[in-house]
């Protein structure tokens, strides 16, 4: 007899819930996209190319005090459209981790020099000429080597900072 009451109560509850199986929309609010904890800016205008063939200006950062990281990785990606090379383009450059103390500051100059050298080598390998569209972002230092775009987006600490830099190939073999 008890089972009958429990079954009847369950059916009444389900029947009174106005559940329409054809209605696929949900009343659950959409996940709000949160603002990344860091903001990047260039401190100066684009400088003349270094001996590496490219020069990215100094990058300053400001961080949300409630979501600070102690170390991060700078990721640079460039727009490889228009390359004359038939091989697949590796358009991401993932740097080594760097300390980012406090809520604001500038990425160390020797670190940015390393970015210039590695990006210059990458662009030279593709026989790139002229202005290159580059974007920079800070990513958590726990990112694995050779990450996918999805992994970068999931660990990104800042929005992408776009720039256009002049590339002069120091070894014109092309």
C-alpha distance (Angstrom), angle and dihedral (degrees) to the residues before:
residue distance angle dihedral
X1 . . .
X2 3.82 . .
X3 3.79 91.2 .
X4 3.76 89.0 55.5
X5 3.82 92.0 54.4
X6 3.80 92.4 46.8
X7 3.81 91.2 48.5
X8 3.81 91.3 46.4
X9 3.84 91.5 48.7
X10 3.80 90.8 49.2
X11 3.81 92.0 50.6
X12 3.81 92.1 47.6
X13 3.80 90.9 50.1
X14 3.79 93.3 48.5
X15 3.78 92.1 44.2
X16 3.78 92.4 51.4
X17 3.78 95.7 49.7
X18 3.81 93.5 82.0
X19 3.78 91.6 -132.2
X20 3.77 109.8 173.9
X21 3.81 110.0 -163.9
X22 3.82 90.5 -158.8
X23 3.82 92.5 56.7
X24 3.80 105.7 89.2
X25 3.80 97.5 173.5
X26 3.73 117.2 104.5
X27 3.77 130.1 -146.9
X28 3.81 90.1 -142.5
X29 3.81 109.0 118.2
X30 3.80 116.2 -115.6
X31 3.78 117.4 -102.4
X32 3.77 107.2 -95.5
X33 3.77 112.6 -129.2
X34 3.75 107.4 -122.1
X35 3.76 123.8 -138.7
X36 3.82 113.7 -107.6
X37 3.82 113.3 -104.8
X38 3.83 94.3 -122.7
X39 3.78 133.5 54.5
X40 3.82 121.4 -158.5
X41 3.81 128.1 -154.9
X42 3.77 136.1 170.1
X43 3.79 113.3 -113.8
X44 3.78 95.4 -151.6
X45 3.75 141.4 7.7
X46 3.77 121.9 -78.0
X47 3.77 109.8 -69.2
X48 3.79 128.9 -142.6
X49 3.79 113.6 -80.9
X50 3.80 117.2 -84.1
X51 3.81 123.7 -135.7
X52 3.82 85.0 -81.5
X53 3.81 88.1 66.9
X54 3.80 97.4 -113.5
X55 3.80 137.0 61.2
X56 3.78 125.0 -160.2
X57 3.81 112.3 -165.5
X58 3.80 121.3 -118.4
X59 3.81 112.2 -74.2
X60 3.79 120.9 -140.7
X61 3.78 124.5 -165.2
X62 3.78 137.2 -160.3
X63 3.77 121.2 -165.0
X64 3.75 138.4 -158.4
X65 3.85 105.1 -109.1
X66 3.82 90.4 -139.2
X67 3.81 94.7 56.1
X68 3.79 107.3 36.4
X69 3.79 125.2 153.8
X70 3.80 125.8 -157.3
X71 3.81 96.4 -146.9
X72 3.76 134.5 22.7
X73 3.77 141.2 171.5
X74 3.78 124.0 -124.7
X75 3.80 113.5 -134.7
X76 3.79 120.0 -163.4
X77 3.77 122.6 -168.4
X78 3.76 126.9 -177.6
X79 3.76 133.4 -160.4
X80 3.79 104.9 -108.2
X81 3.79 96.8 -174.5
X82 3.75 113.4 127.7
X83 3.80 96.2 30.1
X84 3.78 113.2 146.4
X85 3.79 92.4 -145.6
X86 3.83 116.5 106.9
X87 3.81 94.9 -151.3
X88 3.82 122.7 93.6
X89 3.78 112.4 -84.8
X90 3.79 121.1 -118.7
X91 3.79 97.5 -152.2
X92 3.82 98.9 172.2
X93 3.76 128.6 83.8
X94 3.81 114.9 -169.6
X95 3.78 112.3 -166.2
X96 3.80 129.6 -156.3
X97 3.83 118.6 -87.8
X98 3.80 118.2 -81.1
X99 3.81 130.9 -165.2
X100 3.81 114.8 -107.3
X101 3.80 105.2 -172.2
X102 3.79 122.1 -171.8
X103 3.77 132.1 -6.4
X104 3.78 95.9 -58.6
X105 3.74 145.4 12.5
X106 3.77 144.6 108.5
X107 3.76 128.4 -71.9
X108 3.85 107.8 -108.4
X109 3.80 115.5 -89.7
X110 3.82 93.3 -129.0
X111 3.83 88.0 54.5
X112 3.81 91.1 51.6
X113 3.82 89.0 47.6
X114 3.83 88.1 56.4
X115 3.81 89.1 51.0
X116 3.82 89.2 52.4
X117 3.82 92.1 50.5
X118 3.81 95.5 46.8
X119 3.81 94.2 42.9
X120 3.81 90.3 46.6
X121 3.80 90.8 52.6
X122 3.80 91.6 47.4
X123 3.82 92.4 50.3
X124 3.83 91.9 44.2
X125 3.81 90.8 52.7
X126 3.82 88.4 58.2
X127 3.84 93.1 45.6
X128 3.78 88.9 -119.9
X129 3.81 117.4 178.8
X130 3.79 132.8 -169.6
X131 3.78 129.7 0.2
X132 3.79 116.5 2.0
X133 3.79 123.6 -157.7
X134 3.78 107.1 -134.2
X135 3.81 131.7 177.2
X136 3.80 125.5 -163.2
X137 3.80 130.4 -159.8
X138 3.79 137.6 170.2
X139 3.81 115.1 -122.3
X140 3.81 131.6 -175.1
X141 3.79 111.6 -86.4
X142 3.81 90.3 -125.2
X143 3.81 91.1 76.2
X144 3.80 114.4 124.9
X145 3.82 122.7 -120.8
X146 3.81 114.0 -89.7
X147 3.81 96.1 20.1
X148 3.78 125.2 -170.8
X149 3.79 122.3 -123.4
X150 3.82 89.5 -103.6
X151 3.83 91.8 54.2
X152 3.79 90.7 49.5
X153 3.80 92.0 49.8
X154 3.79 92.1 48.5
X155 3.83 92.3 53.0
X156 3.80 98.9 34.5
X157 3.82 115.0 131.1
X158 3.82 97.8 -173.9
X159 3.76 140.8 28.5
X160 3.79 117.4 -97.4
X161 3.81 112.3 -85.0
X162 3.82 108.6 -148.7
X163 3.79 123.7 -150.2
X164 3.75 139.3 164.7
X165 3.79 113.5 -137.6
X166 3.77 129.9 -175.5
X167 3.78 114.6 -119.7
X168 3.80 120.7 -158.6
X169 3.77 109.9 -178.8
X170 3.82 107.0 -130.3
X171 3.81 90.4 -160.6
X172 3.82 104.6 43.9
X173 3.79 100.2 -165.0
X174 3.78 93.2 144.7
